[in-house]
């Protein structure tokens, strides 16, 4: 089962990473000014990760595929790593969809 890990950035902002069973980070959040905002972001990922239309498949300037997960208002709530292939990116999306809904939360902040 995956887990969300809350941490604090050097600038004082909170962020979360969604990690798969193997410990690999599959989604990283933006920075949040409060822990409550970060926790709301996690709830948003759990909800929106079940809607295929919320995944925005992108390609970086260096040609690497990645994706953003967006909330209902269109705001990005999480970004993936850069992948070597579109199939890797698609596997990452599938991993978020399967891990997010039942993921526990670990607070390291």
Residue pairs with C-beta under 8 A, 6 or more apart in sequence:
1 21
1 99
1 102
1 103
1 104
2 18
2 19
2 20
2 21
2 26
2 95
2 98
2 99
2 100
2 102
2 103
3 18
3 19
3 103
3 104
3 105
3 106
4 16
4 17
4 18
4 19
4 42
4 45
4 103
4 104
4 105
4 106
5 16
5 17
5 19
5 105
5 106
5 108
6 14
6 15
6 16
6 35
6 38
6 39
6 42
6 105
6 106
6 107
6 108
6 109
7 14
7 15
7 16
7 17
7 108
7 109
8 14
8 15
8 108
8 109
9 15
9 31
11 31
13 31
13 32
13 33
14 31
14 32
14 33
14 34
14 35
14 37
14 38
14 109
15 28
15 29
15 30
15 31
15 32
15 38
16 28
16 29
16 38
16 41
16 42
16 105
17 25
17 27
17 28
17 29
18 25
18 26
18 27
18 28
18 45
18 78
18 96
18 99
18 100
18 103
19 25
19 26
20 26
20 95
20 99
21 99
25 81
26 80
26 81
26 92
26 95
26 96
26 99
27 45
27 69
27 78
27 79
27 80
27 96
27 100
28 78
28 79
28 80
28 81
29 38
29 41
29 45
29 77
29 78
30 41
30 76
30 77
32 38
32 41
35 107
35 109
39 105
41 77
41 78
42 105
44 71
44 77
45 69
45 77
45 78
45 96
45 100
46 100
46 101
46 103
48 54
48 69
48 70
48 71
48 72
48 77
49 69
49 96
49 97
49 100
49 101
50 97
50 100
50 101
54 69
54 70
54 71
54 72
55 67
55 68
55 69
55 70
55 93
55 96
56 67
56 68
56 69
56 70
56 76
57 65
57 67
57 86
57 89
57 93
58 65
58 66
58 67
58 68
59 65
59 66
60 66
60 82
62 82
64 82
64 83
64 84
65 82
65 83
65 85
65 86
65 88
65 89
66 79
66 80
66 81
66 82
66 83
66 89
67 79
67 80
67 89
67 92
67 93
68 76
68 78
68 79
68 80
69 76
69 77
69 78
69 79
69 96
70 76
70 77
71 77
78 96
80 89
80 92
80 93
80 96
81 92
83 89
83 92
